């Protein structure tokens, strides 16, 4: 959730930290703050409620605070309301230690009671202040020892950076279940929650491992495991260019990322097509494992869960394996029925989603095979899975996912066909036809993006609505879930998705004259039934927008307005169908004047349960 940065070097730290926080503000924007260690063995803290711009103002862009080592934080509130007191960094009562934290200390109440008994007083409502006070309690001149002793008492998840007033030559970083990256420079080093904060300064990074601690100095970093042993990591070279994490002339990252989908899908699909066949490059989940599978679970959160809902139909259709799609936050509490003949597919853009990471670990404990679909190379979920497939979508900055969703879905479609071939249910000819459909997908999406004017106009007609409903059947219902989520999360319009067949079982009572309904009608076997659903809601006064595929469908839906997709293969249609709904959500939010890239109460990477 929250974003963390840290710097040590010969430059002034505050301006660099503010620039890094700007690149991480999508991780939380309730408040922001800096802690800078001065040459006089003091820690200067500046923090402010609200967006990062408020912190810029009170620090004059960082120029008002002098010091060459410091840490920064942009917050998504968990413990304590968003205000200046609860903002990070937090400083110990003695003023000797300051800390920034992403995660939750679950036993903070117990630790707080202990510290109060030792004479400590508290000013905030946060669990993070408890952490810094406990480190202070153990500090006797050895920062690493103090942090290790305190960490041994923590129950929960955390990425932390800690500075000490009397240590202008180093700071400490550590993590458990929350992401943290080291950026390696020349005579300077950095930490951050995510790569975009580092790209301007270095492309050489180390992803800190689970329960690892780093002592960060100007001349280098020293990394230790949970036993206090020194460990070495080979740095990773980031290939993203700086521009890929910038808007490049677009008004919003979301629109830029919608427009990047054709290229992103090419990067996902093309390397996996070799000599006319799908080759996924799996290392451990081989043909024998695939043939032995009796069940597949797809486990994810949010939009990634909706990817799983669509992919379920494809895997069952092509591979003939029963599939369950579970919310990660529910999976490990449901006593899942998995065994050595079960594959659990984990989907996460960041590879750090905490619910999903815990679901992965539960699946492994129960003996299942695990395959992760992630975007971020070397992320926790990627490293802990039996096998991993990367989407290679590039950085996604907007909180509302678009290209990450579609690259995940494209990859899942390939998995379905590949599994079907291995299990003998997809012939070589059928595979070739399905591959051709996926290879044509980027051009199909380009055509949709090139003719977005009608979608913009329809958004102008709907942006004042209080409620908007999405209807679909089969795959189209799974797509409706994603279309509804996109709209509600960035425009704040109440929106729900319903299965068309359930309309008469209660949902239709919500339809009143003037209600907007978006009906997705791309699944040909149920075309007539969806047209019947459109008639039913129109008879109750609804205004209907239909999304259909192929010019032969134009004028046949019975809807008030139609968005006609270019004709495309069935396997590619789900990826194409979601694009108009992404654009509709974007332009609706734009009409309402919403903060599209940073919707209220949301953050990009969910690293708390």
URUR-V223099 format. One record per helix or strand of 2 or more residues. SS is the DSSP state (h for helix, s for strand). FROM is the first residue (numbers start at 1). TO is the last residue. Records with the same first field share a line. If there is no record, write none. Layout:
SS->FROM-TO + FROM-TO
//
This chain:
s->3-8 + 31-37 + 43-49 + 69-75 + 90-91 + 97-105 + 156-164 + 171-177 + 181-184 + 189-192 + 204-207 + 213-216 + 221-224 + 230-231 + 236-237 + 273-274 + 277-278 + 295-300 + 323-327 + 342-348 + 369-374 + 387-390 + 467-472 + 494-499 + 516-521 + 543-549 + 561-565
h->13-27 + 52-59 + 108-117 + 127-138 + 143-151 + 195-197 + 242-245 + 253-259 + 261-272 + 287-292 + 302-319 + 328-331 + 354-365 + 380-384 + 403-422 + 428-439 + 441-450 + 453-462 + 475-491 + 500-505 + 507-510 + 524-539 + 551-553 + 570-592
//
